Amino acid sequence: MSGFSPAFTRLGTALAAVVLQQQETLAEFLPREDWSADLTARTYTSGGVTVRVSLLGSYAARERTWLWGWANPQFGDGHPAVEPTLAIRGLGQRLGIPEFTTPEVDLGWYEGPAGHGGELIAMAAGGVLGGGGYIGAGYDGGSAYLHVDDPQAPPAVWDPVPVPRLLMNAVSLFPDEPRLTLARFLSRHRVAYRERDGVTEIRLPGGGVARAHFDGLGRFIDWQAELTPAAL
């Protein structure tokens, strides 16, 4: 397979800003210091903080492939760290997303802005599962990707200030439909919005209005916000 499938790309587009915000929230909560993991016990410890994790998969740097945890002979479907992730494969079967159902995904073609194509698979998979975010745990030859499904990891909360930055970063990874990226992000936080030609108008919680502007090709070009409550 050369290039991500349309179904995977649309899913990644919808989830990208949501996942990026959750990753920032996780980074504030979980120190990235010397770490250890026990996948049988489903624990990851860093900087004195221990969280419950599950195994998404791993990226092999030399082969440039993604291997799902359920396809790894060291683990398999029944491993305690893998079982919580099997919903991803089920979703892939229902929606026809080959990246979620192919045991080992060839990513040698990927030359995009992410460090490697496996990062985008981890993003999409983490977005499907929700929870506290994902961790890339490096090892000799690649990285294992762990999903944080621990209630002590805080969920991202609504904040209008970083929205344009999050949107731009998300669009750099999944550029096809910026309006979908924004709409899914706003829906995640239950923020009301209205779409019209070239503009998404957002009613900010607590008062005020923001407008995201898009050009004729649907590309995000500008963000304007009035963060103070409108006069009554």
N, C-alpha and C positions, 0 to 999 in steps of 0.2 A: 504494500500500500504506500503510495506516494501522496502526501498531503492528508490532512485530517478530513474525515467524512463530513458531509453537510450537516448531518444530525449532531455529530459531536461539536462542530463549530457553532451551531446555533445554541446548544446547551451551554458551552463555554462562554459565549457572548452574553447570555442571560445571567450567568452566575458570577462573572469576573469581578465586578465592583463589590459585590457582596462578600466574596471570598477575600479579596484584598483588604477590605476593612477588618474582617475577622482576623486576618493574619497580623495586622497592626495591633489589634487588641490582645492577641495571644502573646506577641512579642513584649508587650508591656507587663504581662502577668508572669511569663515563664522566662527566667534568666537563661541566656544561651552561654553557659559556661561548660566546664567539664561535665560530661553526661554519661549515664549508663542506662541500659534498657534490659528488661527481662520480659520477653514476649510471651512466654508461657504464663507468667503472672500478669501480663498486660500492663506493665509499668514502665514509665520513662521518668528519670530523675535528672534534674539539672539545677545547679545552684541551690540545692537544698529543697527544691520543690519537686514533688512526685505527682504525676498525673496518670490516669488510666488511658491507655492507647490501644489501637488496633492496627493491623498491618495492611496498608493499601497495596504496596508493591515495591519494586526497586528498579532503579535505572542503572544500567551497566555502561560506563563511560566509553570503554573501548569498542564494544559491539554496537553502542548507541541504540539500545533496545530497552523497552519497558516490560517487566515481568510481573504479572499479578501475583499477589500472595497465594491465592488459591491454586495457581499453576506452578508454584515453586515446589519442587520435590521435598525440600526441607520442611515445608509447612503443609499445604493442602487445605481442602475445604473444611476439614474437621478441626483444624487447629484453633484453640481458643482466641488467638489474636486475629484470625482470618474470618471466622464465622460472622462477626458483626458487619463485615464489609460486603457480604454476598448480595446485599440488596442492589449494589452497583451493577453487578453482572445481570441480575434480574431485570433492572431497568433497561440495560443495554439490549437484552433480548426482546423486551416489549417495544422499544422505540427504534430498534434497528441501528444501534450505535456499535459498530464493530470494534472500536477502541476499548469498549467495556467488556467485550465477549471474547476477543482474541487473546489466547494465553500469553503470547509474547509479541509485543507490537514493535515493528521495525520503525525506528525514528531517524534513520541515517539521512533522510532527506531534509530534516528540519534545519533551517538556517535563520530562524526568526529572532526576535528580541529577547526571548527568555533564554536562560542559560542553556537549556536543552528542552527537547520536546516532552520529556518525562515530567517536567515541572508543570506543563499545562494539563497533562493527564491527572496529575495529583491535585491540581486546582479544581478541575471539574469533578473529580471523585469526591474531594472534600466538600465541595459545594452541594453535591447530592446528599451526602450524609448529614450536613449541618454540623452542629456541635461546636467545639472550641477552636477548630482550625487544624492544620496539619504541620508536621515537622519533617524536615529533610535531615536525616541522620547519616552523615558521611561515613563511608568505610573505604578500605583500600580497593579501588576499582569502580566506585560508584556511590550511590546514595540509596538508603532505604527510606520510604515515606510512610510515616505513622499518622494516623488520624486520632486527634484528641477528642474523646467522648466522655469527658469527666465534668460533672456539674460544677465543680469548683472553678473551672475555666470560664471567665465571664463572657457573655455574649456582647457583640458590638452594639452600641447604642447610637441613636440618631444624633448627628451633629452636622449642621449645614455647611460649616466652614470648609471641611476637607472634601466636600462632594465633587467640585470640579477637578481637583487633583486626582481623586480616586477614579473618576470617569476617564480622564486622560490616560492614566496608567492602565486601566482596564482595556481601553480601546487600542492601546499600543500592542496588546497581546492578542486581542480578538477584535479586529477592526471592522468587521462587516456591518454591524447594525448598532451604532452607538445609542440610538433611541431605545432599543430593546434593553441594552445594558442599564441605562438610566431608569427605565420603567420598572425593571425587576428590582433594582436597588430601592426605589421609592416604595414599591409594594412590600418589600421585606420589612420596611419600617412603618408601614401603614400611613404613609404620607400622601395626601391627595394631590393629584396632578391632572392637567388637561393638555391634550396634544392638539395642535393645529399646524397649519403649514409652516414648517421651518422652526417652530417654537414648541417647547414643552414648558408649560407654566405650572409652577409648584406653589401650593399654599403651605407656607411654613408653619409648623406647629408653634403656637404661641403668638402668631401674627407675622405679617410680612409676606412678601412674594419673591420668588426667584424665577428666572427665566433662562432656560438653556436653549441656545440658538444652534441650528444646524444648516448647512448649505444645501444647494440643490441636489447634491449627491448623498445627502444624509450624514455628512461628516460633522462632528462636533466642532464648533468654531468659537463660541463665546458663552460666558456665564455672567448674569447680572442678578444681584440680590439686594433686596431691601430687608434687612434683618430686624428692623424695629417694627413694633406693632403699628398697623395703620390707625390713623386717628378716627375716632367714632363720630 
